[in-house]
Amino acid sequence: MNHDKPTPDKKAPSSRPDGVVTLEQVAELAGVSPSTVSRILNGTAAVSQVKKDAVQAAILELGFRPNPVARGLAGGRTLSIGVVTQIISSPFYGEALLGIERELEQAGYVPLFVSGNWNEDDERKAIETLLSRRVDGVIVLAGRLSDAELSRVSDSLPMVVVGRQLAGPRLFSFSFDNRLGARLATQHLIEQGHRRIAFVAGDLLHDDAIERQNGYFDALAAAGIAVDQALIVQSDYTEAGGMLAVSRLLERDAHFTALFTSNDQMAIGACLGLHRRNLRVPDDVSLVGFDDLIMARYAMPPLTTVRQSVYEIGIEAAKAMLDLLRGTKPKAALPGPELVVRESTRRMAR
């Protein structure tokens, strides 16, 4: 009787007595060196896609689970990135955080999310907390801390700031073209025959809010329409703020046939505020938002808005951070603003 066993195609990797799969086993099965596996896991390897695929296949076959603590100690890093958001429950920031999380995860990093609550003291405490956790870098989404203070923090570790314009040796920032987006929104309403266009601004302490207001002014000026301060109110980017803004406009007896709000959340609140005053969207008031969050597609009526890919912003922020950690110059390639026309706007009846 022949008791010989068939010869396998590949030599089975030697196993540890405790059953834990090691990085060396992955390297052996993939046919590469352990250092190559480590660099691929860290996202720093300049190797062919064939080798990357072989390593990923070996990881799946063996059920390998990278040990982030060991990897971090070996490289002098914690493999964690601090992320300072503002309101963590916000649907806007939620999409950005998802993009950050997914991009960092592919490179073997873990994000630590903290909220700044649009408050300087809270943001300062959030960054101090992240520094005490020895994160490898910090991503800041907008915020109220001064440019100078953020620059000082970047002296000690890499930093990416979204929605601001800053620069430094270990500091990278980028922002969306809010001014053009707001101009497109206002111009759409003008093209529909509206001339009494109300505007709900965001918090004018922030660059994006200022730029969106400037875009509104640009479109009015291009159409020869004078700015009417009675048609402008400032609010806080929340649904409740949008509803309150409508009340303030109507209490002024400000006559308007269209309304542009600086984000979708305020537009949703404004729609409810108009409904409670027996004003219909778009029959009585055309309504435009900004951001194209998921809720815009399912609003009643579906919301005309300016699309900015918030998820893509998160992806680009994470990519920029990984570039800083690798010592390469970051760059962000965001798509430009795009007007998405839905049922909340209509041409004025003559």
ABEGO torsion letter per residue (X at the ends): XBABBBBBABBBBBBBAAGBBBAAAAAAAAGBBAAAAAAAAAGABBBBAAAAAAAAAAAAAAGBBBBAAAAAAAAGBAGBBBBBBABAABAAAAAAAAAAAAAAAAAGBBBBBBBAGGBAAAAAAAAAAAAAAGBABBBBBEEABBAAAAAAAAAABBBBBBGBBBBBAABBBBBBBAAAAAAAAAAAAAAAGBABBBBBBBBAABAAAAAAAAAAAAAAAAAGBBBBAAABBBBAGBAAAAAAAAAAAAAAGBBBABBBBABAAAAAAAAAAAAAAGBBOAAABBBBBBGGBAAAAABOBBBBBBBBBAAAAAAAAAAAAAAAAAGBBBBBBBBBBBBBBBAABBBBBX
